[in-house]
Amino acid sequence: MIVYTIGLLITTLCVFGLEDNVSKGILSALNIILIVLPLFSIIFSTIYIYNSAEFIELLVSQPLRRKTIWLSFLIGLAIALSLSFLIGVGIPILFFQFNLIGVLIVLIGTLLSILFVAVALLAAVQIRDKAKGIGVAILLWMYFSLLFDGLVLFLLFQFADYPLEKPMIAVSALNPVDLGRILVLLQLDVSAMMGYTGAIFKDFFGTLGGGILSFFVLLLWAVVPAWLSVRKFNKKDL
């Protein structure tokens, strides 16, 4: 965790130090947040849970509620990974870009850290085998960070004759990584390079109601997997 934090800090400082434009540094830092952050969060959390299996069994044998035990692991991992992100990426971003964009990136990065911990714990509690569980965690990261965009582009090409711009707003809610990317890019006015689709996104996500709804969806991505993992752990035969 310490190496992860120091690596994020050095990388972020180098990104802002090498770029003469702060906006370019923000875009480079955004790539770190959307690719490295979910990968480390989901892999580290999954491995941590599997390596703590014997300790979890010991805790369950004590007069402790299973819900309390599982939520303690979830909250502990979420706080640790969020602090690593805030120290490694959040502080440099706020130092170089202390405005709405900087605060927005920090909020989105923190939410992504929390929700990918929840997704990791859900995968770990569903699959008993460690190798399969880690494999599923990697596949989930690949879906959120890589495969989802390919599927969306495939659908857009297949149904190019139909007006799919507005349905794409609903589809973007199926991927928290894409949702966070859209929110940040719209604040950087990169939507002007996205054509008519960017204008549609700007009209929805650029409004106060659209922003609040987007953050609510991100919260759901954190709460729903956490609730499902707690429910599964309560009934799981260890």
CORZIVEN-V527270 format. One record per pair of residues at least 24 apart in sequence whose ideal C-beta (glycine too) atoms are under 10 Angstrom apart, sorted by the first residue. I is the first residue (numbers start at 0). J is the second residue. Records with the same first field share a line. If there is no record, write none. Layout:
I: J ; J
//
This chain:
0: 39 ; 43 ; 47 ; 76 ; 79 ; 80 ; 82 ; 83
1: 83
2: 83
3: 35 ; 36 ; 39 ; 40 ; 43 ; 79 ; 80 ; 83 ; 84 ; 87
4: 79 ; 80 ; 82 ; 83 ; 84 ; 85 ; 86 ; 87 ; 88
5: 83 ; 86 ; 87
6: 31 ; 35 ; 39 ; 83 ; 87
7: 31 ; 32 ; 35 ; 36 ; 39 ; 83 ; 84 ; 85 ; 86 ; 87 ; 88 ; 89 ; 91 ; 108
8: 83 ; 86 ; 87 ; 88 ; 90 ; 91
9: 87 ; 91
10: 35 ; 87 ; 88 ; 91
11: 87 ; 88 ; 89 ; 90 ; 91 ; 92 ; 94 ; 95
12: 87 ; 88 ; 90 ; 91 ; 94 ; 95
13: 91
14: 88 ; 91 ; 92 ; 95
15: 91 ; 92 ; 94 ; 95 ; 96
16: 91 ; 95
18: 95
21: 92 ; 95 ; 96 ; 98 ; 100 ; 101
22: 96 ; 100 ; 187 ; 188 ; 189
24: 91 ; 92 ; 95 ; 96
25: 92 ; 95 ; 96 ; 100 ; 101 ; 104 ; 183 ; 186 ; 187
26: 183 ; 184 ; 187 ; 189
28: 88 ; 89 ; 91 ; 92 ; 95 ; 96 ; 101 ; 104 ; 108 ; 183
29: 88 ; 92 ; 100 ; 104 ; 107 ; 108 ; 179 ; 180 ; 183 ; 184 ; 187
30: 180
31: 84 ; 87 ; 88 ; 108
32: 84 ; 88 ; 89 ; 92 ; 104 ; 105 ; 107 ; 108 ; 109 ; 111 ; 112 ; 176 ; 179 ; 180 ; 183
33: 107 ; 108 ; 111 ; 143 ; 144 ; 175 ; 176 ; 177 ; 179 ; 180 ; 183
34: 140 ; 143 ; 144 ; 145 ; 176
35: 84 ; 87 ; 88 ; 144
36: 80 ; 83 ; 84 ; 87 ; 88 ; 107 ; 108 ; 109 ; 111 ; 112 ; 115 ; 144 ; 176 ; 179
37: 108 ; 111 ; 112 ; 114 ; 115 ; 118 ; 119 ; 139 ; 140 ; 143 ; 144 ; 175 ; 176 ; 179
38: 115 ; 136 ; 137 ; 140 ; 141 ; 143 ; 144
39: 80 ; 83 ; 84 ; 112 ; 115 ; 140
40: 76 ; 77 ; 80 ; 81 ; 83 ; 84 ; 111 ; 112 ; 113 ; 114 ; 115 ; 116 ; 117 ; 118 ; 119 ; 136 ; 140
41: 80 ; 112 ; 114 ; 115 ; 116 ; 117 ; 118 ; 119 ; 120 ; 122 ; 123 ; 133 ; 135 ; 136 ; 137 ; 139 ; 140 ; 143
42: 115 ; 119 ; 133 ; 136 ; 137 ; 140
43: 76 ; 79 ; 80 ; 83 ; 115 ; 116 ; 119 ; 136
44: 72 ; 73 ; 76 ; 77 ; 79 ; 80 ; 112 ; 115 ; 116 ; 117 ; 118 ; 119 ; 120 ; 122 ; 123 ; 136
45: 115 ; 116 ; 118 ; 119 ; 120 ; 121 ; 122 ; 123 ; 126 ; 129 ; 132 ; 133 ; 134 ; 135 ; 136 ; 137 ; 139
46: 119 ; 123 ; 129 ; 132 ; 133 ; 136
47: 72 ; 75 ; 76 ; 79 ; 116 ; 119 ; 120 ; 123
48: 72 ; 73 ; 76 ; 116 ; 119 ; 120 ; 122 ; 123 ; 124 ; 129 ; 132 ; 228
49: 123 ; 126 ; 127 ; 128 ; 129 ; 130 ; 132 ; 133
50: 129
51: 123
52: 123 ; 127 ; 129 ; 237
55: 232 ; 237
56: 237
59: 232 ; 235 ; 237
60: 237
64: 233
65: 229 ; 232 ; 233 ; 234 ; 235 ; 237
66: 229 ; 230 ; 232 ; 233
67: 229
68: 229 ; 232 ; 233
69: 120 ; 124 ; 225 ; 228 ; 229 ; 230 ; 231 ; 232 ; 233 ; 235
70: 120 ; 225 ; 228 ; 229 ; 232
72: 116 ; 120 ; 123 ; 228 ; 232
73: 113 ; 116 ; 117 ; 119 ; 120 ; 121 ; 221 ; 224 ; 225 ; 228 ; 229 ; 232
74: 113 ; 116 ; 225
75: 116
76: 112 ; 113 ; 115 ; 116 ; 117 ; 119 ; 120
77: 109 ; 112 ; 113 ; 114 ; 115 ; 116 ; 117 ; 120 ; 221 ; 225
78: 112 ; 113 ; 116
79: 112 ; 116
80: 109 ; 111 ; 112 ; 113 ; 115 ; 116 ; 119
81: 108 ; 109 ; 110 ; 111 ; 112 ; 113 ; 116
82: 109 ; 112
83: 112
84: 108 ; 109 ; 111 ; 112 ; 113
85: 109 ; 112
98: 186
99: 186
100: 183 ; 186 ; 187
101: 186
103: 179 ; 182 ; 183 ; 185 ; 186 ; 210 ; 214
104: 179 ; 182 ; 183 ; 186 ; 187
106: 179 ; 182 ; 214 ; 217
107: 175 ; 176 ; 178 ; 179 ; 180 ; 182 ; 183 ; 213 ; 214 ; 217
108: 179 ; 183
110: 175 ; 178 ; 179 ; 214 ; 217 ; 218 ; 220 ; 221
111: 143 ; 175 ; 176 ; 178 ; 179 ; 217 ; 220 ; 221
112: 221
113: 217 ; 218 ; 220 ; 221 ; 222 ; 225
114: 143 ; 175 ; 176 ; 179 ; 217 ; 218 ; 219 ; 220 ; 221 ; 222 ; 223 ; 224 ; 225
115: 139 ; 140 ; 143 ; 175 ; 176 ; 220 ; 221 ; 224
116: 221 ; 224 ; 225 ; 228
117: 220 ; 221 ; 222 ; 223 ; 224 ; 225 ; 226 ; 227 ; 228 ; 229
118: 143 ; 175 ; 220 ; 221 ; 223 ; 224 ; 225 ; 227 ; 228
119: 224 ; 228
120: 224 ; 225 ; 227 ; 228 ; 229 ; 231 ; 232
121: 223 ; 224 ; 225 ; 226 ; 227 ; 228 ; 229 ; 230 ; 231 ; 232
122: 224 ; 228
123: 228 ; 231 ; 232
124: 227 ; 228 ; 229 ; 230 ; 231 ; 232 ; 233 ; 234 ; 235
125: 227 ; 228 ; 231 ; 232 ; 235
127: 235 ; 236 ; 237
140: 176
142: 174 ; 176
143: 173 ; 174 ; 175 ; 176 ; 177 ; 220
144: 174 ; 176 ; 177
145: 176
146: 174
147: 171 ; 173 ; 174 ; 176 ; 177
148: 174 ; 176 ; 177 ; 180
150: 174
151: 177
155: 196
162: 195 ; 199
163: 196
164: 194 ; 195 ; 196 ; 197 ; 198 ; 199 ; 200
165: 196 ; 199 ; 202 ; 203
167: 196 ; 199 ; 200
168: 196 ; 199 ; 200 ; 202 ; 203 ; 204 ; 209 ; 212 ; 213
171: 200 ; 203 ; 204 ; 213 ; 216
172: 212 ; 213 ; 215 ; 216 ; 217 ; 219 ; 220
173: 216 ; 220
174: 220
175: 213 ; 216 ; 217 ; 218 ; 219 ; 220 ; 221
176: 220
178: 204 ; 213 ; 214 ; 216 ; 217 ; 220
179: 213 ; 214 ; 217
181: 205 ; 213
182: 209 ; 210 ; 213 ; 214 ; 217
185: 209 ; 210
186: 210
//
